[in-house]
Amino acid sequence: MTALNGSDMTIPVRVTAIVGTYRKGHVIDQAVDEILAAAREAGAETSKIYLIDRHIEFCTNCRACTQAEGPQRGECPIQDDMRAILDQIDESDALVLASPMNFGTVTAVTKRFIERLVCYAYWPWGNHAPKTRNKRRTKRAVLVISSAAPSLLARLMTRIVGLLKGVAGLLGAKTIGVLSIGLVGGEQNADIGQRAKRKAQRLGRKLASRHVSSV
C-alpha cells in the first residue's frame, strides 16, 4: 500500500488484469486468478477484463489518434469499449497482461487490443516512424503466457514475451515478472500446478507493493 501524506490512511494499489484467453476457467484464467487473489490479500484492489467480453473494433490505421502532440494518449474516433478499457488502465497502478500462445504469438483478440494502442504514440503524417508519447514507467506489470510447448522453448523460440513487454511499456508499466506455463496441450482441462500457483502468488504480492519509481 501507499501512504497518503504521511498519515495512517493508505491508498490501495489498483491492479487491472487484461485477459486474452478464449477459455474462461482454464490455465490462463487460473493463473490470473491466483495473482489477483494474492494481490488482494496484500491489500490491493483488483479487477479483470476479459477481452472476449468487450466490443473492440479493428484498428483502421487512420492514425487520427496519433496526430496531436503531447504526453496524453490520442483520441480514437471509433466508438466501442476501448476508451473505457484504456481509462481503467490509465487509472491503475499495476497490470497483468495475459494470453495463451496461438501460432507462436498472442491470441487474435489480444492482438486486436494491442493494435489499438497506437494512440499512445505520436506519429503525424510526414514522419516515417512513431514515437512513444510518454516513456515514464510508473506502473508495474506481470506477464502471463501459456503454451503447448515447454515453457523455456516457448520463451526462447517466439517473440510473445517481448511483444507483451512492449505493450506494458506503452501502457506506462515496467515488467517485474513473467509467468510462463508450458505443456498445457496434453489435457482438455489442464491445471496450472502447484509450482505455477506459488509463483503467481509471489507475483501478485509484488504487484500489490509500493509503486515503482519512474525510469
Secondary structure as UniProt FT lines:
FT   STRAND          2..3
FT   TURN            5..6
FT   STRAND          10..11
FT   STRAND          14..19
FT   TURN            24..25
FT   HELIX           27..41
FT   TURN            42..43
FT   STRAND          45..50
FT   HELIX           51..53
FT   HELIX           64..66
FT   HELIX           82..90
FT   STRAND          94..100
FT   TURN            103..104
FT   HELIX           108..115
FT   HELIX           116..120
FT   STRAND          121..122
FT   TURN            125..126
FT   STRAND          131..132
FT   STRAND          139..146
FT   HELIX           151..157
FT   HELIX           160..170
FT   TURN            171..172
FT   STRAND          173..181
FT   TURN            188..189
FT   HELIX           193..207
//
